[in-house]
Structures are given as C-alpha cells and as structure tokens.
C-alpha cells in the first residue's frame, strides 16, 4: 500500500492531464480557551491550489450518543454524498493534508480507503512541507464539479468494543502517555486504557519536521511493541482520528492493522474495565 506523496510529486501530478483531487482537512480538537478550531478561516487564507476544504467533525464523522464515541464513522450514504461534493469521481486519485503532521488528514485517508478509493495519499509533512518546498498557495474557496464516486465500504478493517475486549493480538493505544497511564484525561469520562493495550503515541510516528519517519524506523518501532508479520494488530485513540494515523504508519512499515473507530471515547462511556499505569 502506497501511503505518502511528496510535495514535488504532488506538484507534478497537479500539472498533469489527470490531477488528483486534493482535500484540506485542517482540524484540531480544541484551541486556547477550549473553543472549536476554525479550519475554514485558515483554509481561505491559503491552501494548495484546487484543494477543497473538508470539515472533519461534520463530514468525516456522524452524530451519535456518547456510547458511540465522539467521532462515529459516517454512513456509506452520507460519506458518498460528501465525497461527490468534494468532486471525487470514479477512478480519481486523492491527496489529503492538514496543517500539521497529518494527524487529522489521516482520518480522511483512512475513510476514503475504507470507502473503496484505491489511490489515496497523505502529503508527507502536510501543508508546512508544501510551503517549505516553495510551492504556491491560493486563497478563497473552491467549488468543484460534483463527482460520481460510489462508496463501497469495507476497504479497511475495523473492530468494535467487544472485539477490542477480546483482542488476542497487539492492541495499540495511540494517545499521549499520560492519558494512557490514566494520569490525565481532558476529554473523556474515565482515565486509563483498555486492558492489555500497549501505548504507541501517534506523535512518535513523525520526525521533528512533521514528516513520517522512514519505513525501517517505523517497522523497528512497531516490532519493539510486539508487532510481527503474523500478528493481528488494531489501533485506537481518543475518538478514532489519530488512530488512523497509527494505521497509516503501520502500513508504511509494512503491517496491516484494523481501526477501532469508537476508541477510548466509546469505551470510557460504557461499563467496561479500565486499566491504568504502564
């Protein structure tokens, strides 16, 4: 599975006869003062030419009860409607990026792969890498021609809470160490982790410049956590967003992994056991 595209490769693709659809998925959980981050404003101020803005909360997740988690997967019908609005046609290649490290854009990468789109790439290093490469930005909104893509769900594996509880392989928790250990929980109702999970913070997938670590380094990282060629692997985080980044990093390393979309936000809202500490 090819996961990444460089700024130079994307620039070449955009100048070709069949340019990819480019999606801007700038998002953060919160900003100073606990307010919702306004990715639209940053997008309008400057984005990769032709990129369409995607609202993670509204378009890459469904509404649900707390017991469903904070970012349940959208239905196939809802996702298809949004993908057509983004201008995705059958057979199109898609490139996604965000404002920092692809921690949010990975959700779009994973969802489009789950929806059956064969060629979806993350812009390695995200928007900062594009800017650092002296590539152009444009301002204002993009209104693409409506697409005709058909969503075919199931292109990426998932597990649910019951699967996570009985998981016999390696279950990776992509949250920060202090949240995994139960020392801090700023969002969800309980602190700690799923019993048996191993902590693999998403931030450790990246180099200081926001690009993914080389495949060999990622492979060594996951092997140290018990992942092997024949290991069943699944990942979760707070709400199924940054865990998609973990799945992408595992794919770069050569490992297939399932996503637990409900993640800790679902688990901690249900009557399930909680572990703390290392």
N, C-alpha and C positions, 0 to 999 in steps of 0.2 A: 504494500500500500504506500503510494507516494503521498506524503502529508504536506510538505513545505514547498514554497516557491520563493525565490529571492526577489528583491526589488528590480534587479536588472532583467531577470526572466519575466517578471510581470510587465515591465515597460515594453519589452519586445512583443509579448503576447497582445498587449493593448494596441500596438501598432499593426497587428496582423489583420488579415481578412476576416478572421473569426475570433474576435476578442472575447475574453471571459466576462461573465457577469461579476461585478465587484460589489461586495457588501461591506458597509461600515457599521460595526457593531460596538461602538463605544458605550461602555456601561461600567458603573461601579455600584457596589452595594449601598453605600452612603457617602456623603461628603461632610465637611465640617458642619457641626450643628445638627447632624442627623437628617439633613434634608436629602431628598432624592436627587441624584446626579442628573443634570440636564445634558445628555449627549447630543441632542439636536443642535443646540447652540454651537458646540464645538464643531460639529459636522458642517454647519452652514458657514462657519468661519474659515474652513479649509479642509478639503478631503481629496482623496485620489480622484483624478478626472473620471467622471462617469459613475462613481460609486453611489449606491443607493443606501440611505440610512435605514437600519433595522433596529427596532426597539425591542430589546431582549425581554423586558417584563411583559410587553403587550403582544409580541409576535412570535417569540420563541418559547412561550410558556402558556399554560392555561390557568384559569382561575380555579380555585378549589378550596376545600376545607383544610384547616391546619393539619389534620391527619393525612392529607395528601402530599404535604410538603409545600415549601414556598414557591417552587417553580415546577409544577407538574408538566409532563410532556403535553404539547397541544395535540388535538385530534388530527388524524390524517387529513380530514376535510378542511379544518382551519389552517393547517400548515400549507396545504396546496393553494388555498386562496391567497395567502400571504406571498408564497413563492411566485405565483403568477403576477402579483402586484409588483414584485421586485424585478420582473422582466425575465424570469428564468424559463427557457424553452427546453423542450426535449432535446437531449444531447449536448446541452451547453456545459462548458466548464465554468466553475465558480471559484472565486478567490474571496476569502474573508479576512478582515483585520479589525483591530481595535486600536486604542490609544496607548496600550502598554502591555507588552508581553503575550498578547492573545489569550489572556485569562478569560475574557468574555467571549471573544470571537470563536473560541474552541467549541462553545455551545452550538453556534451556527454550523461549524464544520461537522460536528457530530450529528446534529439533526438532519442536515442535508444528506449525509451518508446513510443515516437510518431511513431517510425517505426514498432512497434508491438512486440518488445522483452519484454517478460513478467517479467523476473527476471534481473533487473539492480540495482546495489547498488553503493552508494558512500562510499569510505573508510573514515570512520569518523576520522577527524583530518588530513586526507591526508597523504602525504609522511612523514612529521615530526612525526606523531603518530606511523607510522610503524618503523621508526628509533628509537624513544623513547622506543618502546617495544622490542628493541634488536633483531629485525627481520633482516634477511640478505638482502643485495643488490647484484646485479650483474652488470657488465659493458658490454659495447658493444651493438650491435644491435640484434634484434630478428626478424627473418623472418619466420612467422608462415605458416603452411599449409593452403592453400586457403579454405575459408569457402563456405557454400552453402545457407546462410540465405536468406530469401525472405522478402523484406521490404513491410510492409502493413501499409501505412501511415494513420494517424488519431487516433492513440492510445492515444494522449494527445490533449486537446482542445486548439485552437488558436483563436485570434481575429485579425482584421485588423484595419487600421486607422479610417475607418468610424465607426466600432464597438466601438472603444475607444472614439470617439467623442460623441457617443450616449449612452455610458455605464451608466446604471441606478443602478448598484451595487457599489461595492467598487473597485476602480482602484488604485493600489499601485505602487508608483514610487520608485524603489529600489536604486536610485542613492544617492550620498552623499548629506547632507542637503544644502550645499552652491550651489550645482548645481540645486537642486530642487527649491530653492528660487530665482535663477537667478543671484546670486552674482558672480558666476564663471562658465565658460563654456570652458574647454580647448580643446574640440574636435569638437563639432558640431556648426552649423552656428548661432543658436539662443540660448539664455539663458532663462531658466524658466522651466515650466512644463505644462502638458496637463491640461486644466481647469477641476477642480473637483477632480483631483488626490490627494492622500494622501501620504506623504513621509514615507517610511519604509526602511531605508538604509540596504542594504544586510549585511553589517558588523555587524549589531546588531543581526543577527541570530546566531552568533558564540560566544563561550566563549573565554577567552584570549588564550587558548591553541589551538585554531583553530577547535575545535570540535563544533558540533551543540549544542545549548542549549537544555536542557531536553524538552520533548514534552509539559509538562504542562506550562513551562515558555514561550515557543513559542506560545502556544494557548492563554495565557493571553496577550501576546504582540499583537497578531492579533485581539483579541477581543477588545482591547482598541482602535484599529483603525477602529472598526465598523464591523469586520467580524463575522458572526454568522453561525449557521447551515444551514439556508436557504438563505444565502447571495450569490449572484453571485459575484465572485472575479476574477480579472485579474491583471496581473503584467507586468510592462515594466521597462526598464533601459535605458542605452545609446544605446545599439545595440542588445539587446536580449540575452546577455550572462549571466550577473549576475542576470537578472530577472528569469532565470531558477533556480538559487539558491533560489530565493524567493519562486518559485513554490514548490521546494523540501522542504523548511522549512514549508510552509503551509501544505504540505502532511504529514510531521512528526507531525504537530499539529492537524491533522485530518480534514483538509479542502482541497477540490478540487479547483484548480484555473486554469484559462486559461492564456496563454502567448501571449503577443503582440510582435511577433518577430521583426518587424520593429523598434519598440521602438522610443526613442527620436531622434535618428539619421535619421529616416524616417520622423517623424512628423515635425522636425525643417527644413527639406528640402522641405516641401510642404507649400502651402499657407493656413496655419491653425492657429487658435488663440493660443496665448501663455499667460500663467498666471505666475506671479511672487509673491514672498513673501511666507508666511506660507500657 
